[in-house]
Amino acid sequence: MNSNIDYKLPMTTPDPTDDVVERLREIAPHLFSEGRIDFDKLKELLGGQVEQGTERYGLSWAGKSEAFRNVQTPSVATLLPMPNESVDWDNTENLIIEGDNLEVLKLLQKPYHGKVKMIYIDPPYNTGNEFIYPDNFREGLQDYLRYSGQVSEEGIKQSTNTETSGRFHSTWLSMMYPRLFLARNLLKDDGVIFVSIDDNEVHNLRMLMNEVFGEENFVATVIWQKVYAPKSSARHFSEDHDYVVIYARNSEKWTPQLLPRTVEQDAAYTNPDNDPRGLWRPNNLAARNYYSKGTYSITCPSGRVIEGPPSGSYWRVSEDKFRELDKDGRIWWGKDGNNIPAPKIFISEVKQGRVPQTLWSYNQVGHTQEAKKELLSLVTFSDSDSVFDTPKPPRLIAQMLRLATESQSNDIVLDFFAGSGTTAQAVMELNREVNGNRKFILVQLPEKTENPAFPTIAHITRERVRRVIDKLNGERQIPPNPPFLKGGTCNSLSLKGAPMESLFAENADQTEKPVQDTLPPSIKGGGGDLGFRAFKLSSSNFKIWDADHAPATPDALAEQLKLYADNIEQLRDQQDVLYELILKTGLPLTSRIETLEIPSRQGRGSVVFSVSDGQLLICLENLISKEALHGMMERKPAQILCLDTAFGGDDALKTNTVLEAKSHGVVFRTV
């Protein structure tokens, strides 16, 4: 095989640093020497933009370098599809992902880079009693798998920060930094992020987000009045508010939408003179700002003469402009024509919405007690207060959605600290209210609970969203909590010997009824997407060679290589493999999939999966023919993927296939 031909699909996530280096290479190639950046040339190019000396303004903490290395460490994980825990799998474009959000954010980098319009997160507040992550949460996938029970839990346990460790700001910053860094890459240029926080970390969060997003992209810090009554038990002050910190991806390109006008605002507009232009309200003609032409006398229709504006003020308009307004019927003199003249402000001519303010009262967006009642109305479970101490009301997130997204634009909303799933509820309810089409992606760590019906928070997330869908569909009564569905993934079917056609039908597990068969279908074009696809973070479906831990002796190495001859893990089915390939080629997890058959003169044709309207063709046959390869190329996809073992060791055929695909403008790769 020609070693210069790149045909293997990378099975790890990209290093974000590589993208920065490539962009720098494109705009300033002279900065590179022997493939590396010449830092002296870079400093020379940037001139005064480079901070000199060891003392400088910025945020530093113990573990910052390690936190950034967590950004650069690639992930070898995948997301396993869970259709049995989904709603309307075939049609929905919403996602709920169970897993450590750092690993998941890495996996989302290729398919969702620059595609998310709004991010909302409610991260741990670092108050000392709810900062729950695996003890070694920074160590990556293997520790997560042990924590979540997918492999032996020996050597790792659930960790809740205590008062002595939970308030260490460095630990919290090290957890937040890589997640915010990766999240920024997912935002569109006109995207925005909202972060809920309290006084414990708001100062550090501002500094951290200045570093990640740039202080020039700071938008506002909103004060949310989270309680409706003071706490008499407070030692010093009753804490009545939290914060919502807002940063734009690019503040030059993002501006908030106007909020809907209130009933109180509209009530000020009447039409006592039956003006054909509609409702209006009177404005004050006088103002305190000096105006050289604003000191004339005015004669009322009643004959009364007003010698000039009130003392210390000036008429807003010149005398000529005033007469022009009066001639156009835009001056109100009162019912008897004797009032001080008031210009009319027509409701049809003012902004059809409210400019957002930085103080959000509970009357506008809800409070924590409302949030708890809302959650318990959907999902009842024991000791709920200990599970969700500070839930957020859907109205609070709906306020952010109105500011940051547009109803008919298919905007994607991401929440990677999903909790009970309030963001999904807010998205679906607002879509129903305004006939919108927003989509959501939720990510939630499977934090353990004490409830056997909902063993982890991720179970609660999915169940709450199901019940919101039930409520919005209104087609069946929500029953008491049912026994939770067993088996979070698809059936454990091996590729070996399984007919490819059976991917979605014949091999379906009939021992339990899938959720999507018991729920109403999602309603398209009439209130949004009422469904979701569930996925679960896990190790790759492919055996990934670890050169650092290869056997030392030739015999042991040969034995190990035999195990990698068939590189697909046992107990993983075709659907698992298919979605990993979709994810790692950079297509969305909601891509549509069609099953095709490429004809063959030898009898049975080859089954091929067409992804996203033919952009990607995937053949998972154990043996592949030249006819199948030619048939795929003739369809002119952007990419073709096959199993490496399907060539049966014929390197010449593989090389010719790569070259032929290139001549057709097709990227051909194997796994």
N, C-alpha and C positions, 0 to 999 in steps of 0.2 A: 504493500500500500504506500502511495506517495505521501511521505510525512509532511509535505508542504500543504496538503489539502486538509482544510478544517471541516470535518463532517460531524463531529460529536456535539450533541446539544448539551450546553452547560447545565448541570443539575444543582448548582448552588446559586444563591442570589448574588447580584452584582455588588461590588464595593462602591458606595457613593463617591468615594475619592476618585475612582477611575473616571467617572463622568466629569468631575471638575477638571481633572488633568487634561482630558480630551478636549474640553471646551477651551481651556487655556492654550493647548497646542494649536487649535484651529485659529484663534485670534492673534496669537503671538508665538509663532514657531521658533523665532530667534532666541527665545528664553531657554530652549532645550539644548543640552549638550550630552551626547552619547545616551540619549533616551531619557535623561533625567533633567529636572528643572535646575537651572543655574540660579541659585538664590541671590547672588550678587547682581546678576542682570535684572532679576525681578525687582530688587530694591532700587536699582538705577532707573528702571522704567517707571516705577510708582512714585519716585521722588519723595515729596513731602507727605505722601499718604502713608508712609511706613512709620510706625511708632518706634522711636529709638529709646535705648536705655532699658534698665531692668524694672524701673518703677513706672507703672502705668495704671490708668483707670480700667477697672473690669471686675468680673466675678471669678473667684477661684475658690476651690474647696478640696478637701482631701478625697482623692479618687477621681478627679476630673479627667485625667489622662486615660484611666481605665474605662471610664464611661464613654469616651470618644472611641476607644478601641472596640467597644461593643457595637458601635455604628458600623465600623469597618469589617467586623467579623462576619463572613457570609453564613447564610443559613442553608442547611441541607434538608430542611423539613419540607412537608407538603401539607395540603389541606384535603382531608378525606370527605367525600360527599356523604350527607346523611339524609337521603330522601324520605326515610320513614319518620323523621322528626321535622319535616318541612311542610309548608302549605303551598299548594299549587306549584309544585316544582317545575313543571314544563313551561309555565308562562311568566312566572315572577322574575323581576330584576332586583329584588331586595336580597340582602345577605345577612345572616347571623352566624358568626364564626366563634367557636369555642377554642380558647387557647391563650397562651401568653402573648400579650399585644406587641412586645418587642419582636418576637419571631414572626408574628403575623404581618406587622408593618413591613418587615423586610420582604416577605413573600408578595406583598401588594405593590412593591416598587415598580415592577415592569408593567403589569396590566393596568394600574391606576395612576401612573405618574402624570401629574398635571391635569387630572380629570375630576377632582373633588371640589365642589363649589364652597362647601361649608363644613367645618369641623367643630363639634361641640364635645368637650370632655369634662367630666366631674371626677378628677383624680383623687387619690387619698389625700386628706387634708393634713396628715402628719400630726394628729392630735394625741397619738400615743396608744390608741386602742383599735385602729382599723387599717393599719398599714400592713396588709396581708399579701405576702409573696413567699415563694419558696425561699429557704434560708440562703441558697446560692442562686438567687434569681438572675444574677448577671452571668451565670456560667453557660447559659444557652439551652439547646434543645434537650439534651439528655437529662438534665436536672428537671426540666419541665415535665418530661415524660414520666419520671419517677414520682414527681409531685402529684401529677394528675392520675396516677394509678395505671398508666399504660405499660409500664415495666416495673420491676421490683422497686419498692420504696426504700429499700435498705440504704441508709446513708443520707437520707433527706427527709425532712418533715415540714409540715406547715408551720409558718412562722408569723406570729403577730407581734409587732413591735410593742415593747413595754414603755412605760413612762421614762425609763432610764435610757432606752435606745431609740424609741420612736421619734423623739424630738431632735435627734441628731440631724441637722439640716443637710449634712454631706450625704447621708444615705438617701434622703429624699431627692436631692438634686441629681445624684448619680442614677437614680431610677428614672427621673423625668427627662434628663438631657437627651439620651439617645432616642427616646420616643418622640419628643418634639422635633428633633432634627429630621427624623425619617418622615414624620407627618407633614412637615413643610414641603417636602418633595412631592407629595400627593396633591397639594392645592393647585388650583388653576391660578393663572396670573391675576385674575380678578376674584380670587377666593379669600376667605376670612376664617379665623379661628376664634372661638369663644371658650374660655376656661373658667370654671367655677372654682373659687378658693376662699379661704377665710384669713383671719389675721395672722395665723401661725406661719404661713409661707408666702403671703401676697408680695412681700418685699423681695424675697428671693425669686419668686416667679417672674416679677417684672424684669429683674436683672437678667435672668436666664433667657427670657423671651427677647429681650433687647439683643442678646448675643446671637440667638438662633435666627430670629426674624429681621433684626435690624431695628434700632430704636426709631428710625424714621418711619417705620411701618406700624408704630403704636397708634391705635385709634382712640381708645377710651377705657377707663375703668368704671364699670357700672356698679352702683350700690343697689343691691336687692334687699328689700325689707322682707325677711324670711319668716317673721313671726307676727302675729296680730295682737299679742298681749305681752307685757313685760314679765320676766321671771322674777318673782319675789324672793326666790332662793339664791339669787346671784350674790356672790361675795362682794363684788365691787360694782360692776355695771351689768345690766341685762343686755346681752349681745343680741341685737335685733336684726343684724344684717350680715350678709355675705357679699362677696365681690364677683363680678364677671369681668375678666380681663380680656380685651379684644385687640387682636393684631391682624392686619391685612397681609396677604402675600406680597402685594405691591400697593401701597396706599395711594399711588397716583392713578391706579386703575380700578380701585374699589371704592364705591360710595354706597351707603345704605339706602335701601328702599324706604319710601315714606310709609309710616304706619297708618292704618285706617283711621279716619276721622271719628271722633267720639260723638255720642248722642248729645252731650252737653255742648260741644262745639257747634253742632248743626242747629241746636235749639235757639242760638242767638240770631239766626237768620229768619226774617219774616218778610211779608210783602204787604204792608198796610195800604199802599197806594196802587195796588194791582199793577205794578210795573211788568210789562210783557217780558222783560229779561229775567224774571224769576225772583227767587228769594235773595234778600240783601240784609246787611246790617249797617247802622250808621257808624261813621268814623269821626274822630275829632279833627276839625279843620286847623286847630292851633297846635303848635309844637314849640318846645323850648330852644331848639337849635336856631341860631341866627340865620335869617334869610333877608337879603337886602330888598327884595321885592314883596316882602310879606307884611307890609304895614299900612295897607289901604283901608278905607271905610267901606261898609257894605250896607245896602238898603234892602230890608226884608220885603217880601210880597205884601205884608200888612202895612208897610210904610215906615216901620221903625228903622232908624238908622243906627247901625253899630259902628262907632267911630274907629275901631281898630281891634286887634287881638287883645286878649287879657294881658295884664301887666307882666312883663318878663317873658313873653312868648311872641311868636310870629305866625302868620298864616302859612300853611304848608306850600301853597301854590301862588303864583303871580295873579294879578287881577285879571289879565287876559285869559289865563288858564281857568280861573274860577268862572268867568262868564261863559266860557266854552263848555265847562262841565254842567253849568246850570241850564244852558240851552239844550243839552243832551239829556236832561232829566236825571242827572246824576247827583243832584243836591237835594237833601231833605230839609225842609223848612219847618217841619212840625205840622200837625193837623190844621192849625189856625194860621199857618204861614208867618209866625212871629218868632220862631226859635232861632238860636244861633245856627247858621247853616252847617250841615253835616254831610260830607261826601258819602255816597253809597259804595259799599263793598259787596259785590255780587258773589254769591257762593260759586257760580259757574266760572268765575275768573280767578279764584284763589287756588292754591295748591290743593290737590285732591288727596291730601294726607297730612300726617303730622311729622315734623322733624323729630327724630328720636332724642330723648334726653337721658342723662346719666343717673337719674334716680328713678327706680322702678318699685312702686309700692305693691304690697300684697293684693290690693284691690285690683290692680292692673294685671298682674302675672301670677298670683297665687302665693301660698305660703307652705311651710313644711307639713303642717297638720293636714292641709288639703291634699298634699302629695301622698301622705300615708293612707288617708281614707280612700283615695283614688286607687292606690295599689291593692289595698285589702278588699276593695269592691270587685276586683278582678281575680286575684289569687289569694286565698286564705291559707295561712300556714302558721304553725305554732311559733311563739317567741319572735314575732316579726320585728319588734323594735330592736332586738339585738342584731338582726341581719341588716336592716337598713335604718341607720340612725338619721341620715340626712337626705332622704329622697327629694328629688326635684319635681315640682308640679309640671304637668304637660304644658300648661299655659306659659310658663317661663321659657321653655324651649321653643314653643310656637312663636313667641315674641322675636326670638333670634331668627327663626326661619323666615318670618315676614321681612326682617331687615336684610337678610343675606341671600335669599333665593327667590326665584321667579316661578310662578305656578306652572306654566306650560313649557318649561325649558328642560325637563328631565334632569334637573340638578341633582347631584349626588351629595348626600349628607353622611359624614363619617363620625362615629362615636366609638373610640377604642377603649373607653372605660364604661361599658354599657350598663352595668348594674342590672336593674330590673327591666330595662328596655324602655324607659320613658321616652327616649328620643324617637324610637320607632312609633310609639303611640302618637307623639306630637306630629310626626310627619304624616301618618295615615289620617289622623283626624283633620289636620289642616287641608290635606288634599281633598278630603270629602267636603269640607266647608266651602272651598273655593274652586272645586273641580280641577285640582292640581295634579301634577304628575312627578313629584319629587321621588327620589329613590334613597334608600338608606343602606349603610353597611355598619353593622354592630360587631364589636369584638369584646368578649368577656372571658376572663380567667375563670376556670372551674373551681372557685373557692368553695371549700367544704361547708356544709350546713349541718344542723342536727336533725333535719327532717328527712325521713326515709323516702317520702314522696318526691322531694326535691333535694337530692343529695348534694347539689352544688348550685351556686348562684347562676351558672349558665343554664341549668334546667329551668330556673325561675324566669330567666330572660325569655327563653323560647315560649314558655307556657303563657306568660303575660301577653306576649305579642299575639299568640294564637287567640286568646280570649278577647283582645281588642278587635281582631279580625271578625270573630263571632259577633261581637256587639255591633260593629259597623255593617256587617252583612244583614244582621237582624233576622236570620233565617232559622235559627234554632236557639233554644234556651241554653244558657251556660250551666252545665251540670255541676254537682259538687266535684271536688278534686278527684280525678280518676287515678287509678294506679298508673304511675308514669311508664311510658313506653320503654321497652327494653331494647338494648342493642343500639348504640348510637351510630353505627356505620352501616354501609351496605352489607350484603351477604358476603361471607368469607368464601369466595370462589376463586380457585386458581385459574390462571390463563391456560394452563396446560390441559389440553383436551377439551376445553369448553368451546362450543360453537360461538363464533363472534356475533352471530345474529341475535343471540339470546341476551345481549347486554342489558336491555331495559325491560324485557317481557318475561320470557320463559323461565329465567333464573330468579325472578322476583320471589322473595320469601313470603310464603302464604301462611306462615304460622301466626302472624299478627297483621292486623289490617293497617296499612299505611295511613298516616294522618291525612294526607291529601285526598284519600278516598272518602273520608268521613266529614270533610269540611266543604262548604260551598266554594265554588271557583272564584278566583279573584275577579273583580269588576274592572274592566279596562275602559278608559275613556269616559267613565261616569263616576269619578271620585277617587281615581288613583289605583295603584297596584296594591291589592290586599292579599299578599302572600309573601313568602320568603324561602330562600334556599339555605339550609343549614349545612355547615362544614365544621370539621374538627381538626385541629392541629395535630400532626403526628409525624413520625419519621418517614423518609422517602419510601416509595414503592420499589425503588431500585437499590441494589446493593452498591454502595459507594466505596470504592477502594481507598483505604487509608494507608498511604505510603509510610507515614511516620510510625505505624504499628505493624508493619509487615513482618512475617516470620523471618528469623535470622538464618536458618539453615535452608539449603536448596530443596531438600525433600519436603520440609514443612511449607515452603513457598509454593512448590508445585501442587501440593494438596490444597492449599488455599486458593490457588488460581482455578482449580477444578470447580470449587464452590461458586466462583464468580463467572463461570462459563454461561450459566443461565442467571442473568443479573436481576431478575424480578423476585421480590420477596414472596415467600409462601403466604397463603391466607390473605392475599390482596386480589381483588377482582378487577375485571376489565374497566369498570366505571372508575375505580380508584386511580388506575393507571392513566386513563383518558384525561381526567381532570388535572392530574399533576402535569401532564404534557401541555394542556391548555394554559395552565398557570405559568409554566416556565418558558413558554414561547411568547408570553406577554399579552395574551388575550384575556378578556374579562371572564370571571367565573360564571357569568350569566349568559355566555355565548350560546347561541342555538346550535344544536347538533343534529345532523341528518346521517342516516346510514345508507351508503351506496354499495353497489356491487359492480366491480370492474370485470367485464366478461373475459373468459379465457377459453381458448380452443381445447384445453386439457380437460374440460368438464366444469366443475364448480368454480365460479369466479371468486375473486378476492374481495372481502368485505373491507370497506374503507369508510372512515368517519369524516364527514365534511363539517367543519367548524366555522361558524360565523360567515355564512353565505359563501363557503368555499375558499375563504382566505387561507385556511390551514386544512390539509388532508393528512389523516393519521391512519396508517395501516399497522395493525397489531398481529398480523399473521405470523405463525412460527416459521413459515417458508414463504418467500415472495418470488414471483416470476417476473421475467422481463416484460411480459405483456401488462402486468399490473402496474409496473413502474412507468411504462410508456403511457398507459391509460390515465394515470394520475397527472403526469406532466401535461398531457393534452388539455386538461381542464384549467391550466394556467393559474394555479393557486400562488400565493406569496410564499408558502412554505410547505414542505412535505416531510413527514416523520415516519420512520420505520424502525423496527427492532434490529439491532445490530446482528443478533443471532439469526435473523431471517435470511441472511446471505449465505449461511452455511459455510463460512470461512472463505468465500470466493471474493478475495480482495480486488481482483481485476474488475469484477462486475460492480463492486462498490465504487471504485475509482471512476469507471466509465459513467456510472449513474450520477455521481457528483458533477462531472464535467458536462454531461448532457443537460442536467437540470440548470446549470449555470448558463448554458447557451439559450435556454428557454426563459431566462430571467427568474428562475425559481431557486429558492434556498432549500437545499436537501440536507437533512441531518438524520443521524441515527441515535438511538438510546440503548 
